[in-house]
Amino acid sequence: MGTLRLRIAPEMVGWEDLFEPFDLVPLADSGTNDSLFLGRKVEEDQFDLELVKVWIKSCAEWHGSECLDTTPWQTSHYGVPFIRMISLTDYNLIETSCPPPYAALSYVWGTAPVFKTLQNNVKDLMQPQGLPVPSLPKSIRDAMVLARHLGFQYIWIDSICIIQDSAEDKVQQLRMMDSIYSRASLTIVAAAGAHANAGIPGLQPATRSRKQHTVQISEDLTLVALNPDTHRKATATTWNTRGWTYQERLLSKRCVFSFPDGSVSFQCSKAVWGEDYYAETPDLKRCAPMMDISLNRSWMAPGYANERGAPTVHITNTPYLQEYCRLAEEYTGRDLSYPSDRLPGINGVLDVFRREFGLQFLHGLPEILIHMALLWQPRNKMKRVPKDPKTGLPFFPSWSWTGWTGPVGYENWDAFNGMPELDDRAKRVIPFGKLAKMGSKDLEYFPLPTEIQSSLNWSKISTPRHGTCYALDGNASRYHSIPYISPSTKPEEVKTFGQPLWLSLHTRVARFRLTNLVLSSDFNKEDFPIEKRGRFGLSLPSPSTGDRPWLGTILLPVQYHAKMTQDHEFIILSESYGFDRQEMAPAAAIKMKPFEVYDVMMIRRVVGEELAQYKSQLAAETAHMDKWFDGKSFVERIGVGRMMKNGWDSDGHWEDFVLI
């Protein structure tokens, strides 16, 4: 199969400031078999609804269960009595425990007023014609019209299908977020604007103005410029910056996108189809117009390149440690209108890890890898989440990234900064001291890796990129970072919100001072803006005289430059394999031996009225353990860094802490 394609691209030096590369392809006369990979004529003022129907039908026929699981599901699996949906025939809310086929909407609330289901109107909304359609934002109205045109009788929309002023209903319904989007027959992505009144341009006549750029070469050859691919267009939208839409996109199996220019496109796990080119075919395993096609592959026809797959949670052939870290970094870089949504906004994705790997999470951190998960780092400016008006305490604890606003990340566990490679990545961190969470009757200590019992059902897997992983029951496509006994907890028993804010830690504490001396390598600090001024060195405390040796490093808010004449308290979290590239240049790192380093946390002691408030709230939640708090220091995380072990040789005593 041959096709003509001309890639137009600016000079490589500074090309970002000019224009994005685009393709010129011949414009087809009609949609015959000979039109594959050629340009397609589009209407200027309205998109073709019949074409969207063809995309959905073609995906169902050609891809089947690979793109959509049509087996029935029950809300009782989540311990939830029902799910609400909007009927597109009676225009009211219905409640069902066995959801019929439906569409879901992913959109931006923004600053536009959004109609909400509340406790005082939910009964009215369940009456036939009870939904006040004219009062709904345009994006919601248009999505309902589009879904009905596409043959759907029901649609799920968060602001209407969840009682917005009921904490109990939110917890119940959000417990099903994983299935709500992954089991939707189609997700309509209204990404055309920055608010809920942006609508879906091109749905109705004369609601878009989209011109195709063509040039006639000869009587039988006209070239047309293709639009940027779906991934690029989605990345440039406000919708792509919002926190809630992150998991909605990852969990959705089939999406129809509406973009600001009025164009629409379709993406499933096997294909990406757009209005302005013919690419619909059952003959290719994957098909996309120009996704991830580099210039040195420009001779290849659209659809034959190594296309970037649809965004998803990778559960096969990827260790959950690396995948969790990737998702946390991507999610925390997005915007949330309400800091209290920091955990609920990603909990649907965490449910995938719960279901596929048997993991349990504590305020967003995987319990089985809690000692590694505590080592998250800021990527830019951060601040603590505000306080819950009901309790007077922050919504989430300081030791979890859910307790802060701003982007975070983890080190690359597959990189060793010049040191010998450690095949078992999870053994890069060795727990120090005793770390525990609150159980139903007593403290539950997190097991050390050597204490984690595994059955004979586990087997080792050697992977080229991620070292040693583990498979359970012969499932070699699921890469577990460490073996463990799968919990017997049922989905409906999992507590996702309202978890205790604190951890117990018995460890060493000592004082050190911040310095401007850093030993990190010269890497691209544009990727991590906080590195420009937030990287501090660590040295001996006062009244030490003479030269202050470099003992380690930490990332902190820039205001700590004004506190460099003070001593600060640090506690040991774990033993670390070594410094990463952002902490120490490879030339220095290779001279060190493995595990000569501690992972440390800079802390702030909570005292006075603030301490009394914490103790009062925690005692009310844990009446059976109120005496346990006696004699323990309540502390908050300020930052996490790494230090040479020998820096602790002459200082540090053991103490019991409550991390909050």
Secondary structure, 3 states (H helix, E strand, C coil): CCCCCEEECCCCCCHHHCCCCEEEEEECCCCCHHHCCCECCCCCCCCCHHHHHHHHHHHHHHHHHHCCCCCCCCHHHHCCCCEEEEECCCCCEEEECCCCCCEEEEECCCCCCCCCCCCCCHHHHCCCCCCCHHHCCHHHHHHHHHHHHCCCCEEECHHHHCCCCCHHHHHHHHCCHHHHHHCCCEEEEECCCCCCCCCCCCCCCCCCCCCCCEEEEECCEEEEECCCCHHHHHHCCCHHHEHHHHHHHHHCCCEEEECCCCCEEEECCCEEEECCECCCCCCCCCECCCCCCCHHHCCCCCCCCCCCCCCCCCCCCCCHHHHHHHHHHHHHCCECCCHHHCCHHHHHHHHHHHHHHCCCEECCEEHHHHHHHCCCEECCCCEECCECCCCCCECCCCCCHHHEECCEECCCCCCCCCCCCCCCHHHHEEECCEEEEECCCCEEECCCHHHCCCCCCEEEEEECCCEEEEEECCCCCCCECCCCCCCCCCHHHCCCCCCCCCEEEEEEEEEEEEECCCECCCCCCCCCHHHHCCEEEEECCCCCCCCCCCCEEEECCHHHHHHCCCEEEEEEEEEECCCCCCCECHHHHCCCCCCCEEEEEEEEECCHHHHHHHHHHHHHHCHHHHHHHCCCEEEEEEEEEEEEHHHHCCCCEEEEEEEC
